[in-house]
Amino acid sequence: MGEFELIRRFFDRGPARRSPLGIGDDCALIAPREHGQIAVTSDVLVEGRHFFPDVAPFDLGHKSLAVNLSDLAAMGAEPFGFLLSVSLPGADEAWLGSFAEGLFALADRHGCELLGGDTTAGPLSIAITAFGHVPAGAALRRDGAQPGDDLWVSGEIGGPSWAVGERYAGRGAALGSGLVARLDRPEPRIALGIELRHLASAAIDLSDGLLGDLGHIVDRSRVGAEIDEAVLPVSMQLAAVSPERAIEQALSGGDDYELLFSAPPENRAAIGALGRRLNLPLTRIGRIRDGASIVVLDARGRPRARLPRSHEHFG
Ligand SMILES: [Mg+2]
């Protein structure tokens, strides 16, 4: 199966709404909305670094797009399209069919169409660039947090990074299905991001761990922050094993793909109502302060002396 046959069979789904040409020309043409901006994000996933060699292709298709959609969610953007560039060791039809199924199942749920890309032979890696619309000036950024703002996080955190460690240790089979789904098929918080355009002062998605990603908000906004560790929405499954480990993992793990955001205290009631409407727990985990440091307070309100190291690329 050649490159063009492979694209036609697995990835060409005809004309796209947001791109009159669809795929197959030299470039994709994107028709922007009037008075809007286009948010663009890109992520590369490499075998052995970002996923296990035996990952289910359906899950890999889902996650490759999900990590990009999560970045769009963090900006309050509404996804509409993506480019897919893959390097494949071979043209395994069953593998490709399942990969495309996982990819498009998520894409279709968010009205996000494949606009183009590239394929080549080589070690397995997947690069996706995703596009979303946001009204001009409405994007959620990292640099808007103000001293006095509340700090919020969506969902539950710490479980996926623990699950990765368990897999490395050969104990993956013992993980619960809920945790496995959260790690392998994270749900980008698109609806939340869009609603937060009017409620949040800054936002980021949690890919590198709470402390690391909060560090980006703190740096860009030139503020400090306090986290109350006792109220962190830690993984219940992990807390049942070790409460202390659950807190450390929630602070320093990665791969959560939840949203961390700051918002003025007057928006508390509206944010609470939003969480109930989306059926997504939104937890107030601390506050933005003057200064430049991040302090984690224990259950008695005392600062933790030592903070767990956060996940870093190329570490
Ligand atoms: Mg991000």
Boltz pocket constraint, residues with backbone or C-beta under 6 A from the ligand:
constraints:
  - pocket:
      binder: B
      contacts: [[A, 70], [A, 71], [A, 74], [A, 204], [A, 205], [A, 206], [A, 207]]
      max_distance: 6.0
